[in-house]
Amino acid sequence: MVITSQLYGVDVLGIASDDICFSAAKLFFAYGLGNAMTFPLWAGATAVLLPDRATAQSTFAIIERFKPTVYFGLPTLYAAQIRSLESSAPDFSSIRLCVSAGEALPLSIFQRWHELTGKVILEGIGSTEVLHIYITNRMTDFKPGTNGRVVPGYSAKIVNDKGRPVRRGKSGQLHVQGESIAKRYWNNPRRTREIIREGWLTTGDIFFQDADGYYVYQGRTDDMLKVSGSWCSPFEIEAVLNEHPSVLEAAVVGRADADGLIKPEAWIVPNQKRVDPAKIEREIVLYCKTKLAPHEYPRWFQFVPALPKTGTGKVQRFKLRAS
């Protein structure tokens, strides 16, 4: 807890005794635990805790009442807040930092949030095994659409299926090393041997490093799709779908066609309550053809009022696959 509080909370975010931290993410998972407890305790700052489920309106009320300086959100919540900002105008003047983690942040959400609030969202990635964020953007060094750079004090490498580092620009599995990484899984020696080796954690996340050295998220190893002989990232397809003005949220999974071949299937939460699914589908298909390779086009579209999610805001893709 001390390591993450200092390396990320203080050294990256600059949390100090005059800060007021508000985390929409709860204390029961690693992201919220740091945001709302260990960081403010370590820095002598103040924490605001919301006992109820975080919604756009409840978080706006907290922000206006307690004037937090650091706001920790989740991509799903930022999307809902953006929707609410079209009809409301809460006072965000106290906030100096907005942070996002827990799920990949679509570029469209970053851009829309900045347009509506004037605030930058600092996206990062972490895991429970590391306790908090180990790669992040920061106010002095950020690139929209990426997860930023490695937090000083940690090391990262991107490797291929044989465990060998790949060249810059090439996708592979992310491994990280640092003093806050767990020593083992509780009562699970087999998983410990598979995931934690010689101090390196196998994250299960697919990344590449761009020409400027920023880490770009591609999805989870178990979510990647092989379509027409080529690997494709559901996250990249989702990012394009999320750019469409009729889409509030999107999730992509693999589905077998009549021949048993895997193709992308898109689950869409429309941006409006009353929509013509057939019309939106036609518009989205045309849009995808300008942005994606042919094997990446979603072959089926499902329009739903909400996506199934965990308590931490992550899309439960296994439920979509089973539907």
Sequence and secondary structure as in RCSB ss.txt:
>XXXX:A:sequence
MVITSQLYGVDVLGIASDDICFSAAKLFFAYGLGNAMTFPLWAGATAVLLPDRATAQSTFAIIERFKPTVYFGLP
TLYAAQIRSLESSAPDFSSIRLCVSAGEALPLSIFQRWHELTGKVILEGIGSTEVLHIYITNRMTDFKPGTNGRV
VPGYSAKIVNDKGRPVRRGKSGQLHVQGESIAKRYWNNPRRTREIIREGWLTTGDIFFQDADGYYVYQGRTDDML
KVSGSWCSPFEIEAVLNEHPSVLEAAVVGRADADGLIKPEAWIVPNQKRVDPAKIEREIVLYCKTKLAPHEYPRW
FQFVPALPKTGTGKVQRFKLRAS
>XXXX:A:secstr
 HHHIIIIIITTT   TT EEEESS TTSHHHHIIIIIHHHHHT EEE   S   HHHHHHHHHHH  SEEEE H
HHHHHHHHHHTT     TT SEEEE SS   HHHHHHHHHHHS  EEEEEE TTTSSEEEE BTTB  TTS BEE
 TT EEEEE TTS B  TT  EEEEEE TTS S  TT HHHHHHHEETTEEEEEEEEEE TTS EEEEEETTT E
EETTEEE HHHHHHHHHHSTTEEEEEEEEEE TTS EEEEEEEEESSSS  HHHHHHHHHHHHHHHS GGGS SE
EEE S   B TTS B HHHHHH 
